[in-house]
Amino acid sequence: MTTTTRPSGAPVDHFKCYKARTAAALQRRSVLLVDAFGSKTTIVLKPDSFCNPVDKNGEGITDATAHLTCYRIRDASGQGRFVQHSLNLQNQFGSGSLVAVSPRVLCVPSEVDGVPSALNLDHFKCYRTATLTQFARRNVFLADQFESKNTTVLRPCTVCMPADKNGEGIQDPSTSLTCYRIQDVSGQPRFSPRSVTVHNQFGDTSLTALQARSLCVPSTAGSVAETFAASLRWLPSSDPGVAGYRVYARFLNAPYVSAQDAGLPVTAPDGTLRSVVTCLDKAADHAFAVTAYLRDGEESPFSNELGLPSPGCLDVGPGEKGQCTVAGKCDTLGDLALPPGGRDLRVTKFLLTHVGRRRLIVAKGSFATAGLLNPIRTGATIEVRAGDGRALYRATLQGWAFRSDRGHRTFRYVVPHGRAPPGARGIKRLRVKLKPGAADVGMKLLTLKWASPARSSRQIHLIWVIRFGAECARDLNLVCPVSLHRTVCA
């Protein structure tokens, strides 16, 4: 492999990144980062990963002395939240589109173990991503100073934009890094942790590289600039204490990050409220949800989610030529009537168990489908209602929280070890398995006890609703014998 120093203007190397830790306590510091997405004062936290330049498939290494040390970051308080950006990427793996969801790490050029380097390398601010186009797995051979292995490249996980730190400038603004999750091809020795001492602008730090995490590939990233606006309508809440509404928009394969405060719109003659969401990328599919908030700031759960395909309109309202209108009913009894194309949910198991002050629900069912479902694109909404239509429980899982098998026939959500996604509200597990013309669904959730539904003698009646975008299935008459501890509904 080549071990020369990278001349100014030479191509950027590939990097193989390893999960890393340090035993030393590091001082947090504040820096000003400016990249293609904006300018933010940023708090640099602890080291997260360490990256070696790597030879991919015998292509060589331009500069074996220049490494990257990546640190966890967060925005300093008092600044606006990060706004998602969609990108078109081009690199050796082809072209594709993804969404930069939220900042994750700052990668700093570093020397290792006392080997001097010119460090002709930019700082990179890296963002968690969600993919808009499918990525085909592939095998590559990677050789760096730690190991040489056949490696499977799985999926994009991070995009790293060159960043100006504290006014130091950017050497190569046209080259970003797209980082892909990787795993060793089976049958090879496991990685043995390696200790290194890194030196960079933040000082000297001893790190232990624990395991290979990602391959970062030099890329050209272009923003998707063509936009459109969507006009949304919804029925107002029946709560007289509502002080306003927030409208959330997201890419179908990414989480909700920020909201547009719609205030209290004027009620239209048909009884609906309306708000316009602007600056939506015309090249991507979107989803929308609405919440209501009270004067004390308390916010309701998400409404049922509505999807808007790219770039068209679901419906054009009167006098709104050229705009896209999404009309939906939230939390109303009329919304429970099966619409044309609605599905009956055949419940095979619905178990309620009291766990302290909470309820554990384990449920299974199946329903007919008109086409192939893809929860990664549509997300999912789960509702449990009383027999009279009163909402008892509602949770929304966004599409990026699901994982699928290679054939996209089985989709799973399992609550992550860290923070659960917004709107999950106690969902521990959700599994969707597709069959020809049908789908099986199973869920497990743990939620606070709700007010007891109205009883009919020794029975209570519940409604279970599950939505995947436009697909909606429901059992309107779950009969549940009353029990102090464990209730089996049929």
Secondary structure as the mmCIF struct_conf table of DSSP 4:
data_model
#
loop_
_struct_conf.conf_type_id
_struct_conf.id
_struct_conf.beg_label_comp_id
_struct_conf.beg_label_asym_id
_struct_conf.beg_label_seq_id
_struct_conf.end_label_comp_id
_struct_conf.end_label_asym_id
_struct_conf.end_label_seq_id
HELX_LH_PP_P HELX_LH_PP_P1 THR A 4 PRO A 7
TURN_TY1_P TURN_TY1_P1 SER A 8 GLY A 9
BEND BEND1 ALA A 10 ALA A 10
HELX_LH_PP_P HELX_LH_PP_P2 PRO A 11 ASP A 13
STRN STRN1 HIS A 14 ARG A 21
BEND BEND2 ALA A 23 ALA A 24
STRN STRN2 ARG A 29 ASP A 35
TURN_TY1_P TURN_TY1_P2 ALA A 36 PHE A 37
STRN STRN3 GLY A 38 LYS A 56
TURN_TY1_P TURN_TY1_P3 ASN A 57 GLY A 58
BEND BEND3 THR A 62 THR A 62
TURN_TY1_P TURN_TY1_P4 ALA A 64 THR A 65
STRN STRN4 HIS A 67 ASP A 75
HELX_LH_PP_P HELX_LH_PP_P3 ALA A 76 ALA A 76
TURN_TY1_P TURN_TY1_P5 SER A 77 GLY A 78
BEND BEND4 GLN A 79 GLN A 79
HELX_LH_PP_P HELX_LH_PP_P4 GLY A 80 GLN A 84
STRN STRN5 HIS A 85 ASN A 91
TURN_TY1_P TURN_TY1_P6 GLN A 92 PHE A 93
STRN STRN6 GLY A 94 VAL A 112
TURN_TY1_P TURN_TY1_P7 ASP A 113 GLY A 114
STRN STRN7 VAL A 115 VAL A 115
STRN STRN8 HIS A 123 THR A 131
BEND BEND5 LEU A 132 THR A 133
STRN STRN9 ARG A 138 ALA A 143
BEND BEND6 GLN A 145 PHE A 146
STRN STRN10 SER A 148 LYS A 165
TURN_TY1_P TURN_TY1_P8 ASN A 166 GLY A 167
BEND BEND7 GLN A 171 GLN A 171
TURN_TY1_P TURN_TY1_P9 PRO A 173 SER A 174
STRN STRN11 SER A 176 ASP A 184
HELX_LH_PP_P HELX_LH_PP_P5 VAL A 185 VAL A 185
TURN_TY1_P TURN_TY1_P10 SER A 186 GLY A 187
BEND BEND8 GLN A 188 GLN A 188
HELX_LH_PP_P HELX_LH_PP_P6 PRO A 189 PRO A 193
STRN STRN12 ARG A 194 ASN A 200
TURN_TY1_P TURN_TY1_P11 GLN A 201 PHE A 202
STRN STRN13 GLY A 203 SER A 223
STRN STRN14 THR A 227 TRP A 234
HELX_LH_PP_P HELX_LH_PP_P7 LEU A 235 SER A 237
BEND BEND9 SER A 238 SER A 238
TURN_TY1_P TURN_TY1_P12 PRO A 240 GLY A 241
STRN STRN15 VAL A 242 PHE A 251
TURN_TY1_P TURN_TY1_P13 LEU A 252 ASN A 253
BEND BEND10 ALA A 254 ALA A 254
STRN STRN16 ALA A 259 GLY A 263
BEND BEND11 LEU A 264 LEU A 264
HELX_LH_PP_P HELX_LH_PP_P8 PRO A 265 ALA A 268
TURN_TY1_P TURN_TY1_P14 PRO A 269 ASP A 270
BEND BEND12 GLY A 271 GLY A 271
STRN STRN17 LEU A 273 ASP A 281
TURN_TY1_P TURN_TY1_P15 LYS A 282 ALA A 283
BEND BEND13 ALA A 284 ALA A 284
STRN STRN18 HIS A 286 LEU A 294
TURN_TY1_P TURN_TY1_P16 ARG A 295 ASP A 296
STRN STRN19 GLU A 299 GLU A 299
HELX_LH_PP_P HELX_LH_PP_P9 SER A 300 PHE A 302
STRN STRN20 LEU A 306 LEU A 308
BEND BEND14 SER A 310 PRO A 311
BEND BEND15 LEU A 314 LEU A 314
TURN_TY1_P TURN_TY1_P17 PRO A 318 GLY A 319
TURN_TY1_P TURN_TY1_P18 LYS A 321 GLY A 322
STRN STRN21 CYS A 324 GLY A 328
BEND BEND16 ASP A 331 ASP A 331
HELX_RH_3T_P HELX_RH_3T_P1 LEU A 333 LEU A 336
BEND BEND17 ALA A 337 ALA A 337
HELX_LH_PP_P HELX_LH_PP_P10 LEU A 338 PRO A 339
TURN_TY1_P TURN_TY1_P19 PRO A 340 GLY A 341
STRN STRN22 ARG A 343 ASP A 344
STRN STRN23 ARG A 346 VAL A 355
TURN_TY1_P TURN_TY1_P20 GLY A 356 ARG A 357
STRN STRN24 ARG A 358 ALA A 368
BEND BEND18 ALA A 370 GLY A 371
HELX_RH_AL_P HELX_RH_AL_P1 PRO A 375 THR A 378
STRN STRN25 ALA A 380 ALA A 386
TURN_TY1_P TURN_TY1_P21 GLY A 387 ASP A 388
BEND BEND19 GLY A 389 GLY A 389
STRN STRN26 ALA A 391 LEU A 397
HELX_RH_3T_P HELX_RH_3T_P2 GLY A 399 ALA A 401
STRN STRN27 ARG A 403 SER A 404
TURN_TY1_P TURN_TY1_P22 ARG A 406 GLY A 407
BEND BEND20 HIS A 408 HIS A 408
STRN STRN28 THR A 410 VAL A 414
BEND BEND21 HIS A 417 GLY A 418
HELX_LH_PP_P HELX_LH_PP_P11 ARG A 419 PRO A 421
TURN_TY1_P TURN_TY1_P23 PRO A 422 GLY A 423
TURN_TY1_P TURN_TY1_P24 ARG A 425 GLY A 426
STRN STRN29 ILE A 427 LYS A 435
TURN_TY1_P TURN_TY1_P25 PRO A 436 GLY A 437
STRN STRN30 ALA A 438 LEU A 448
HELX_LH_PP_P HELX_LH_PP_P12 ALA A 451 ALA A 454
STRN STRN31 ARG A 455 SER A 456
TURN_TY1_P TURN_TY1_P26 SER A 457 ARG A 458
STRN STRN32 GLN A 459 PHE A 468
TURN_TY1_P TURN_TY1_P27 GLY A 469 ALA A 470
STRN STRN33 GLU A 471 PRO A 481
BEND BEND22 LEU A 484 HIS A 485
STRN STRN34 ARG A 486 VAL A 488
#
